[in-house]
Amino acid sequence: MGDDKGPSYQGANIEIARIFASLSEAERRELEGMTDTEIEWVLKPESSDEDDDPCRWKLTDDDRSTLSALADAIRGLTDMARDGQDLIAIGEVLDAFEHIERGDEVKIIVSLDVGFRRGGRDFQEGLYACLRIDPEGVDLSELNTSYSSDVGSDRSSRRYAYLSPRRRFDGASVHGWLNLLEEIRQEEETRLSTSRDHV
């Protein structure tokens, strides 16, 4: 079905074909295994008026509810901030969410990682709930890390949800990530780390 850039769209909908062609490789991978009809449903624009900028967000009421729950969780991380840079990063993410709610373009690149690493000299393991936001979208994922004196270091990640102007929100996946975040926050060793790549 696809080449090295992932799946392709073979349907007759010209508008969907145009949107599909503008997707990044990562976004195309998210459509792996879908039929043309399913791709059309996922990529269907909320409206086809003259303001059809692919960078502008068009949210449904359910999308807004999901975004609000995500914003509440990120706002709750302020008590974990170690310094002013962490607080600025949290504030920039919340400001970006407000831009998304208004339908505006996001212009920052910020990562928030909440997690812990535990163990001793011979073995360690870590678990993190990761959020990255950039002009293309919001990526919610889980990162697992491990280290043993015999094998060395290893890591694996799992994407929970990817929110972008071209795709409708998957509320269930977002709430799954929020549950992960809450579970991790219960651990005594949990710490917040941030990165602001746009500055």
Contacts in CASP RR format, 6 or more apart in sequence:
PFRMAT RR
TARGET T0000
AUTHOR 0000-0000-0000
METHOD contacts of the structure
MODEL  1
MGDDKGPSYQGANIEIARIFASLSEAERRELEGMTDTEIEWVLKPESSDE
DDDPCRWKLTDDDRSTLSALADAIRGLTDMARDGQDLIAIGEVLDAFEHI
ERGDEVKIIVSLDVGFRRGGRDFQEGLYACLRIDPEGVDLSELNTSYSSD
VGSDRSSRRYAYLSPRRRFDGASVHGWLNLLEEIRQEEETRLSTSRDHV
1 7 0 8 1.000
1 8 0 8 1.000
1 33 0 8 1.000
2 8 0 8 1.000
5 25 0 8 1.000
5 28 0 8 1.000
6 25 0 8 1.000
6 28 0 8 1.000
6 29 0 8 1.000
6 32 0 8 1.000
7 28 0 8 1.000
7 29 0 8 1.000
7 31 0 8 1.000
7 32 0 8 1.000
7 33 0 8 1.000
7 34 0 8 1.000
7 39 0 8 1.000
8 20 0 8 1.000
9 16 0 8 1.000
9 17 0 8 1.000
9 20 0 8 1.000
9 36 0 8 1.000
9 39 0 8 1.000
10 36 0 8 1.000
11 17 0 8 1.000
11 36 0 8 1.000
11 40 0 8 1.000
13 40 0 8 1.000
15 45 0 8 1.000
15 48 0 8 1.000
16 39 0 8 1.000
16 40 0 8 1.000
16 43 0 8 1.000
16 44 0 8 1.000
19 43 0 8 1.000
19 45 0 8 1.000
19 54 0 8 1.000
19 166 0 8 1.000
20 28 0 8 1.000
20 39 0 8 1.000
20 43 0 8 1.000
22 54 0 8 1.000
22 166 0 8 1.000
23 31 0 8 1.000
23 166 0 8 1.000
24 136 0 8 1.000
26 162 0 8 1.000
27 136 0 8 1.000
27 162 0 8 1.000
27 164 0 8 1.000
27 166 0 8 1.000
27 167 0 8 1.000
30 162 0 8 1.000
30 167 0 8 1.000
31 39 0 8 1.000
31 42 0 8 1.000
34 42 0 8 1.000
42 167 0 8 1.000
42 168 0 8 1.000
43 166 0 8 1.000
43 167 0 8 1.000
45 52 0 8 1.000
45 58 0 8 1.000
46 58 0 8 1.000
46 59 0 8 1.000
46 60 0 8 1.000
47 58 0 8 1.000
53 105 0 8 1.000
54 165 0 8 1.000
54 166 0 8 1.000
55 105 0 8 1.000
55 135 0 8 1.000
55 165 0 8 1.000
56 103 0 8 1.000
56 104 0 8 1.000
56 105 0 8 1.000
56 165 0 8 1.000
57 99 0 8 1.000
57 100 0 8 1.000
57 101 0 8 1.000
57 103 0 8 1.000
57 104 0 8 1.000
57 165 0 8 1.000
58 103 0 8 1.000
58 165 0 8 1.000
59 67 0 8 1.000
59 100 0 8 1.000
59 101 0 8 1.000
59 103 0 8 1.000
59 169 0 8 1.000
60 168 0 8 1.000
60 169 0 8 1.000
62 169 0 8 1.000
62 171 0 8 1.000
63 168 0 8 1.000
63 169 0 8 1.000
64 101 0 8 1.000
66 169 0 8 1.000
66 171 0 8 1.000
66 174 0 8 1.000
66 175 0 8 1.000
67 97 0 8 1.000
67 100 0 8 1.000
67 101 0 8 1.000
67 163 0 8 1.000
67 169 0 8 1.000
69 174 0 8 1.000
69 175 0 8 1.000
69 178 0 8 1.000
70 97 0 8 1.000
70 138 0 8 1.000
70 174 0 8 1.000
70 178 0 8 1.000
71 94 0 8 1.000
71 97 0 8 1.000
73 178 0 8 1.000
73 181 0 8 1.000
73 182 0 8 1.000
74 90 0 8 1.000
74 93 0 8 1.000
74 94 0 8 1.000
74 97 0 8 1.000
74 112 0 8 1.000
74 131 0 8 1.000
75 90 0 8 1.000
75 94 0 8 1.000
77 90 0 8 1.000
77 112 0 8 1.000
77 114 0 8 1.000
77 192 0 8 1.000
78 87 0 8 1.000
78 90 0 8 1.000
80 86 0 8 1.000
80 114 0 8 1.000
80 190 0 8 1.000
80 191 0 8 1.000
80 192 0 8 1.000
81 87 0 8 1.000
81 90 0 8 1.000
81 192 0 8 1.000
82 191 0 8 1.000
82 192 0 8 1.000
85 194 0 8 1.000
85 196 0 8 1.000
86 192 0 8 1.000
86 194 0 8 1.000
88 196 0 8 1.000
89 110 0 8 1.000
89 111 0 8 1.000
89 112 0 8 1.000
89 194 0 8 1.000
89 195 0 8 1.000
89 196 0 8 1.000
90 112 0 8 1.000
90 194 0 8 1.000
92 108 0 8 1.000
92 110 0 8 1.000
92 196 0 8 1.000
93 108 0 8 1.000
93 110 0 8 1.000
93 112 0 8 1.000
93 131 0 8 1.000
93 133 0 8 1.000
95 108 0 8 1.000
96 106 0 8 1.000
96 108 0 8 1.000
96 110 0 8 1.000
96 133 0 8 1.000
99 105 0 8 1.000
99 106 0 8 1.000
99 107 0 8 1.000
100 106 0 8 1.000
100 138 0 8 1.000
105 135 0 8 1.000
106 133 0 8 1.000
106 134 0 8 1.000
106 135 0 8 1.000
106 137 0 8 1.000
107 135 0 8 1.000
107 198 0 8 1.000
108 133 0 8 1.000
108 134 0 8 1.000
108 135 0 8 1.000
108 196 0 8 1.000
108 198 0 8 1.000
109 132 0 8 1.000
109 133 0 8 1.000
109 134 0 8 1.000
109 135 0 8 1.000
109 196 0 8 1.000
109 197 0 8 1.000
109 198 0 8 1.000
110 132 0 8 1.000
110 133 0 8 1.000
110 134 0 8 1.000
110 194 0 8 1.000
110 195 0 8 1.000
110 196 0 8 1.000
110 197 0 8 1.000
110 198 0 8 1.000
111 130 0 8 1.000
111 131 0 8 1.000
111 132 0 8 1.000
111 133 0 8 1.000
111 194 0 8 1.000
111 195 0 8 1.000
111 197 0 8 1.000
112 130 0 8 1.000
112 131 0 8 1.000
112 132 0 8 1.000
112 192 0 8 1.000
112 193 0 8 1.000
112 194 0 8 1.000
113 128 0 8 1.000
113 129 0 8 1.000
113 130 0 8 1.000
113 131 0 8 1.000
113 143 0 8 1.000
113 192 0 8 1.000
113 193 0 8 1.000
113 194 0 8 1.000
114 128 0 8 1.000
114 129 0 8 1.000
114 130 0 8 1.000
114 181 0 8 1.000
114 184 0 8 1.000
114 185 0 8 1.000
114 190 0 8 1.000
114 191 0 8 1.000
114 192 0 8 1.000
115 126 0 8 1.000
115 127 0 8 1.000
115 128 0 8 1.000
115 129 0 8 1.000
115 184 0 8 1.000
115 187 0 8 1.000
115 189 0 8 1.000
115 190 0 8 1.000
115 191 0 8 1.000
115 192 0 8 1.000
116 126 0 8 1.000
116 127 0 8 1.000
116 128 0 8 1.000
116 184 0 8 1.000
116 187 0 8 1.000
116 189 0 8 1.000
116 190 0 8 1.000
116 191 0 8 1.000
117 124 0 8 1.000
117 125 0 8 1.000
117 126 0 8 1.000
117 145 0 8 1.000
117 189 0 8 1.000
118 124 0 8 1.000
118 125 0 8 1.000
118 126 0 8 1.000
118 189 0 8 1.000
119 125 0 8 1.000
121 149 0 8 1.000
122 148 0 8 1.000
122 149 0 8 1.000
122 150 0 8 1.000
123 146 0 8 1.000
123 147 0 8 1.000
123 148 0 8 1.000
123 149 0 8 1.000
124 145 0 8 1.000
124 146 0 8 1.000
124 147 0 8 1.000
124 148 0 8 1.000
125 144 0 8 1.000
125 145 0 8 1.000
125 146 0 8 1.000
125 147 0 8 1.000
126 144 0 8 1.000
126 145 0 8 1.000
126 146 0 8 1.000
127 142 0 8 1.000
127 143 0 8 1.000
127 144 0 8 1.000
127 145 0 8 1.000
127 184 0 8 1.000
128 142 0 8 1.000
128 143 0 8 1.000
128 144 0 8 1.000
128 145 0 8 1.000
128 184 0 8 1.000
129 140 0 8 1.000
129 141 0 8 1.000
129 142 0 8 1.000
129 177 0 8 1.000
129 180 0 8 1.000
129 181 0 8 1.000
129 184 0 8 1.000
130 139 0 8 1.000
130 140 0 8 1.000
130 141 0 8 1.000
130 142 0 8 1.000
130 143 0 8 1.000
130 157 0 8 1.000
131 138 0 8 1.000
131 139 0 8 1.000
131 140 0 8 1.000
132 138 0 8 1.000
132 139 0 8 1.000
132 141 0 8 1.000
133 139 0 8 1.000
136 164 0 8 1.000
137 162 0 8 1.000
137 163 0 8 1.000
137 164 0 8 1.000
137 165 0 8 1.000
138 161 0 8 1.000
138 162 0 8 1.000
138 163 0 8 1.000
138 164 0 8 1.000
139 159 0 8 1.000
139 161 0 8 1.000
139 162 0 8 1.000
140 159 0 8 1.000
140 160 0 8 1.000
140 161 0 8 1.000
140 162 0 8 1.000
140 163 0 8 1.000
140 173 0 8 1.000
140 174 0 8 1.000
140 177 0 8 1.000
141 157 0 8 1.000
141 158 0 8 1.000
141 159 0 8 1.000
141 160 0 8 1.000
141 177 0 8 1.000
142 157 0 8 1.000
142 158 0 8 1.000
142 160 0 8 1.000
142 177 0 8 1.000
142 180 0 8 1.000
143 155 0 8 1.000
143 156 0 8 1.000
143 157 0 8 1.000
144 155 0 8 1.000
144 156 0 8 1.000
144 157 0 8 1.000
144 158 0 8 1.000
145 153 0 8 1.000
145 154 0 8 1.000
145 155 0 8 1.000
146 153 0 8 1.000
146 154 0 8 1.000
146 155 0 8 1.000
147 153 0 8 1.000
147 154 0 8 1.000
160 173 0 8 1.000
160 174 0 8 1.000
160 176 0 8 1.000
160 177 0 8 1.000
160 180 0 8 1.000
161 169 0 8 1.000
161 170 0 8 1.000
161 171 0 8 1.000
161 173 0 8 1.000
161 174 0 8 1.000
161 177 0 8 1.000
163 169 0 8 1.000
163 174 0 8 1.000
184 190 0 8 1.000
END
